[in-house]
Amino acid sequence: MARPKEFDERAAIGRAMDAFWARGYEGTSTQALCEATGLGRSSIYNTFTSKHELFMRALDHYAERGIVSRTALLEEAGAGIERFRALFSFTIDEEVATHGRGCLVVNTVAEFGDRDAEVKARIDADTARHLTLLAACAREGQLDGTIDGAREPADIAEFAHSTVAGLRLMSRRGANRAAMEAVASIAVDAIAAK
């Protein structure tokens, strides 16, 4: 008879996510995962089968949290260009508060590139969700006259998504708030209606 699990799997994934986020995949040892989750090696391997599978689950957890919070942020921000302004501002505030922790997805892209097909598929799916959301915001802004109507909404979405990633990387290399705010201001100006 199998023994029931005596831990909260979702909480363990969240703690593993934090460990991977802080150290990267390669920099997070199995011992570090044991310490972060409070689980023994056998529990980690019996539940998640491998470090890689636990990382995939942590990445999924992070991506789901991200799209939910990004959607809520954009919905609360008002309309049109204000949504993009709020997105950039939130990103900067978060980076300042976490002292350049960056984004687990951006950090993973930097660490893995495209050499792991499973990681790449997860990143591509997360990116597609964010681009769809941002393109809808761009279309709305074009309709209300606050966003440049001469640009394709999909291109604006790619630009905004890349700006967020760039702000995250700026922060990781030690850029200060003023430098990130200057980039965000240029980005808003670039997509605003003229």
C-alpha positions, 0 to 999 in steps of 0.5 A, spaced: 500 500 500 502 506 497 504 511 503 500 518 502 504 524 500 505 528 507 507 535 504 503 540 500 506 539 492 504 546 490 507 549 496 514 545 494 513 547 487 513 554 489 519 554 494 523 550 488 521 556 483 524 561 488 530 557 489 531 556 481 529 563 480 535 565 485 540 561 482 538 558 475 537 551 473 545 549 473 546 553 480 541 550 484 543 543 486 539 537 489 541 539 496 539 546 495 532 544 492 532 539 499 533 545 503 528 550 499 522 545 499 524 542 506 523 535 502 528 529 502 532 527 496 527 521 495 521 525 496 523 530 491 525 524 486 519 520 488 514 526 486 518 529 481 522 524 478 528 529 476 531 536 477 529 537 470 522 535 471 521 539 478 524 545 474 519 544 468 513 544 474 516 550 477 517 554 470 509 552 469 507 555 476 511 561 475 508 562 468 501 561 470 502 566 476 505 571 471 499 571 466 494 572 471 498 577 475 499 581 468 492 580 466 490 583 472 495 589 472 493 591 465 485 590 467 486 595 473 491 600 469 485 603 465 485 603 457 490 604 451 497 607 453 496 607 460 496 600 460 503 600 457 505 605 462 503 601 468 506 595 465 513 598 465 512 602 471 510 595 475 516 592 472 521 597 474 518 597 481 518 590 482 525 590 480 527 595 485 524 591 490 527 585 489 534 588 488 534 585 480 532 578 481 529 579 474 524 574 471 525 567 471 522 566 464 528 571 462 533 568 466 531 561 463 532 564 456 539 567 458 541 560 461 538 555 456 537 559 449 534 554 445 538 548 447 533 544 451 526 543 447 522 542 453 524 548 456 523 552 449 516 549 448 514 552 455 517 559 454 514 559 447 507 558 450 508 563 455 511 568 450 505 567 446 500 568 451 503 574 453 503 577 446 496 575 445 494 579 451 499 585 449 496 585 442 489 586 445 491 592 449 495 595 443 488 594 439 484 597 444 489 603 445 489 604 437 481 604 437 481 609 443 486 614 439 492 613 445 496 608 441 500 609 434 495 606 429 500 606 423 503 600 427 501 593 427 498 591 434 502 584 434 509 588 433 507 593 439 506 587 443 513 584 441 516 591 442 512 592 449 514 584 451 521 586 449 522 592 453 519 588 459 525 583 458 530 589 457 528 592 463 529 586 467 536 585 464 538 592 466 536 591 473 540 584 473 546 588 471 545 593 476 542 599 472 538 604 477 531 606 477 532 612 473 535 609 467 530 604 467 525 609 467 528 613 462 527 607 457 520 606 459 519 613 457 522 612 451 518 606 450 511 609 451 513 615 447 515 610 441 508 607 441 503 613 443 499 616 438 503 622 435 
